Amino acid sequence: MTDFILDAIAWGGYLGIALLMALENVVPPVPSEVIMGLGGMAVARGTMSMAPLVLWGTVGSVAGNYFWYALGRRFGYLGLKPFVDRWGRWLTLEWEDVEKLQRFFYSRGAWVVFVFRFLPTFRTMVSLPAGMACMPHWRFILATFTGSAIWNAVLAWAGLYFGSNFRELEQYVGPVTIALSVIIVVGYVYRVVTWKPRAER
């Protein structure tokens, strides 16, 4: 994966960074940590500059997240009702929960989108419910751009700081991401086992 990212950066420069970051948000296995970290290494070598690197990386992040936002907005939260009615037990959701979530995302969801930009997996997943809740476009884009810019800057500066040792850092990023994913799965299983519909509480 690292060689693929290096080839894309060498071929496309800043545009390659933007395309990779867009792809990272559509196909999660492409790691943003490595993309921006290697970009930071390029800054250390003098082949890139920090400001355009972060800017193009953030533009790519917004584009990839907007894909899921637009998909959710087109589908709409009302389109979920048959699915929730049938599979609500496994989603640990009732339709009343979906309606509350829709109202929350419309009024205050920008903060959720902003915070989730710093969390693996969730930073992509949150765009879908934001779209389904019809969060205003400008609010979604602003929250996504701001959160992504901060996260991408941190990753790029880490690459600049660690320089040639960034490949060693990559060895730790993978296990941490896996550990967080395991925690999420365990939490979900626990919620499924303990969840009860309102009528049974």
C-alpha positions as CSV (number, residue, x, y, z in Angstrom):
1,M,0.0,0.0,0.0
2,T,2.8,2.4,0.9
3,D,4.5,1.9,-2.5
4,F,1.2,2.6,-4.3
5,I,0.8,5.9,-2.3
6,L,4.4,6.9,-3.1
7,D,3.9,6.2,-6.8
8,A,0.6,8.3,-6.8
9,I,2.3,11.2,-5.1
10,A,5.3,11.0,-7.4
11,W,2.9,10.9,-10.4
12,G,0.4,13.5,-9.4
13,G,2.1,15.7,-6.8
14,Y,-0.5,17.8,-4.9
15,L,-3.3,16.6,-7.1
16,G,-2.2,13.0,-6.4
17,I,-2.5,13.8,-2.6
18,A,-6.0,15.2,-3.2
19,L,-7.1,12.1,-5.2
20,L,-5.6,9.7,-2.6
21,M,-7.4,11.5,0.3
22,A,-10.7,11.5,-1.7
23,L,-10.2,7.7,-2.3
24,E,-9.3,7.2,1.4
25,N,-12.8,8.5,2.4
26,V,-14.6,6.4,-0.2
27,V,-12.5,3.2,0.3
28,P,-11.5,3.3,4.0
29,P,-8.6,0.8,3.7
30,V,-6.5,3.5,2.1
31,P,-4.9,5.1,5.2
32,S,-4.9,8.9,5.5
33,E,-2.2,8.6,8.2
34,V,0.2,7.2,5.6
35,I,-0.8,9.5,2.8
36,M,-0.3,12.8,4.7
37,G,2.6,11.4,6.6
38,L,4.5,10.6,3.4
39,G,3.4,14.1,2.2
40,G,5.1,15.5,5.3
41,M,8.3,13.5,4.4
42,A,8.2,15.1,1.0
43,V,8.1,18.5,2.7
44,A,11.2,17.4,4.7
45,R,12.9,16.5,1.4
46,G,12.0,19.9,-0.1
47,T,9.8,18.5,-2.9
48,M,6.6,19.8,-1.4
49,S,5.5,22.7,0.8
50,M,3.4,22.3,3.9
51,A,0.5,24.8,3.2
52,P,-0.5,23.5,-0.3
53,L,0.0,19.9,1.0
54,V,-2.5,20.4,3.8
55,L,-4.9,22.4,1.5
56,W,-5.0,19.8,-1.3
57,G,-5.2,17.0,1.2
58,T,-8.2,18.7,2.9
59,V,-9.9,19.3,-0.5
60,G,-9.6,15.6,-1.2
61,S,-11.0,14.8,2.2
62,V,-14.0,17.0,1.7
63,A,-14.6,15.6,-1.8
64,G,-14.5,12.0,-0.5
65,N,-16.8,12.8,2.5
66,Y,-19.2,14.7,0.3
67,F,-19.7,11.6,-1.8
68,W,-21.3,9.8,1.2
69,Y,-23.1,13.0,2.3
70,A,-24.7,13.3,-1.1
71,L,-25.6,9.6,-1.2
72,G,-27.3,10.0,2.2
73,R,-29.1,13.2,1.2
74,R,-30.4,11.5,-1.9
75,F,-31.6,8.4,0.0
76,G,-33.1,10.5,2.8
77,Y,-33.8,9.3,6.4
78,L,-37.4,8.4,5.5
79,G,-36.0,5.7,3.2
80,L,-34.6,4.0,6.3
81,K,-38.0,3.3,7.8
82,P,-38.6,-0.2,6.2
83,F,-35.0,-1.1,7.0
84,V,-35.3,0.0,10.7
85,D,-38.7,-1.7,11.1
86,R,-37.2,-5.0,9.9
87,W,-33.6,-4.8,11.3
88,G,-34.0,-2.4,14.2
89,R,-33.2,-5.1,16.7
90,W,-29.7,-5.6,15.2
91,L,-29.3,-1.9,14.8
92,T,-30.4,-1.3,18.4
93,L,-32.7,1.4,17.0
94,E,-36.4,2.2,16.9
95,W,-37.9,4.7,14.4
96,E,-38.3,7.2,17.2
97,D,-34.5,7.1,17.7
98,V,-34.0,7.8,14.0
99,E,-36.3,10.8,14.1
100,K,-34.4,12.2,17.1
101,L,-31.1,11.7,15.3
102,Q,-32.4,13.5,12.2
103,R,-33.4,16.5,14.3
104,F,-30.1,16.5,16.2
105,F,-28.0,16.4,13.0
106,Y,-30.0,19.1,11.4
107,S,-29.5,21.5,14.3
108,R,-26.2,20.5,16.0
109,G,-24.7,17.8,13.8
110,A,-21.8,20.1,12.6
111,W,-20.1,19.5,15.9
112,V,-20.4,15.8,15.6
113,V,-19.0,15.9,12.0
114,F,-16.1,18.1,13.2
115,V,-15.2,15.8,16.2
116,F,-15.5,12.6,14.2
117,R,-12.9,13.9,11.7
118,F,-10.3,12.8,14.3
119,L,-11.7,9.3,14.8
120,P,-10.7,6.3,12.5
121,T,-13.6,4.8,10.6
122,F,-16.2,7.2,12.1
123,R,-14.8,10.2,10.2
124,T,-16.1,8.6,7.0
125,M,-19.2,6.9,8.4
126,V,-20.6,10.2,9.9
127,S,-21.1,11.7,6.5
128,L,-23.9,9.4,5.6
129,P,-26.2,10.2,8.5
130,A,-25.4,13.9,8.1
131,G,-26.7,13.7,4.5
132,M,-29.7,11.6,5.4
133,A,-30.6,14.2,8.1
134,C,-30.4,16.9,5.4
135,M,-27.7,18.9,7.3
136,P,-27.3,22.1,5.4
137,H,-24.6,21.8,2.7
138,W,-22.5,24.8,4.0
139,R,-22.6,23.5,7.6
140,F,-21.4,20.0,6.5
141,I,-18.7,21.4,4.2
142,L,-17.4,23.9,6.9
143,A,-17.3,21.3,9.6
144,T,-15.6,18.7,7.3
145,F,-13.1,21.2,6.0
146,T,-12.1,22.5,9.4
147,G,-11.8,19.2,11.1
148,S,-10.0,17.6,8.2
149,A,-7.6,20.5,7.9
150,I,-6.6,20.2,11.5
151,W,-6.2,16.4,11.3
152,N,-4.3,16.5,8.0
153,A,-1.9,19.2,9.4
154,V,-1.2,17.0,12.4
155,L,-0.4,14.0,10.2
156,A,1.7,16.1,7.7
157,W,3.7,17.7,10.6
158,A,4.2,14.2,12.1
159,G,5.7,13.1,8.7
160,L,7.9,16.1,8.6
161,Y,9.1,15.5,12.2
162,F,9.7,11.8,11.9
163,G,11.2,12.2,8.4
164,S,12.7,8.9,7.2
165,N,11.5,7.1,10.3
166,F,7.8,7.6,9.3
167,R,7.7,4.0,8.0
168,E,8.4,2.8,11.5
169,L,5.5,5.0,12.8
170,E,3.3,3.2,10.2
171,Q,3.9,-0.1,12.1
172,Y,2.2,1.4,15.2
173,V,-0.6,3.1,13.4
174,G,-2.0,-0.1,12.0
175,P,-2.3,-2.0,15.4
176,V,-3.8,1.1,17.1
177,T,-6.5,1.3,14.3
178,I,-7.2,-2.4,14.7
179,A,-7.5,-2.1,18.4
180,L,-9.9,0.7,18.1
181,S,-12.0,-1.3,15.6
182,V,-12.1,-4.3,18.0
183,I,-13.3,-2.0,20.8
184,I,-16.0,-0.7,18.6
185,V,-17.1,-4.2,17.6
186,V,-17.1,-5.4,21.2
187,G,-19.2,-2.4,22.2
188,Y,-21.7,-3.1,19.4
189,V,-22.1,-6.7,20.5
190,Y,-22.6,-5.7,24.1
191,R,-25.3,-3.2,23.0
192,V,-27.1,-5.8,20.9
193,V,-27.1,-8.3,23.7
194,T,-28.4,-5.8,26.3
195,W,-30.7,-3.6,24.2
196,K,-34.5,-3.8,24.7
197,P,-37.3,-2.0,22.7
198,R,-39.0,0.7,24.7
199,A,-42.1,-1.4,25.0
200,E,-40.2,-4.0,27.0
201,R,-38.4,-1.6,29.3
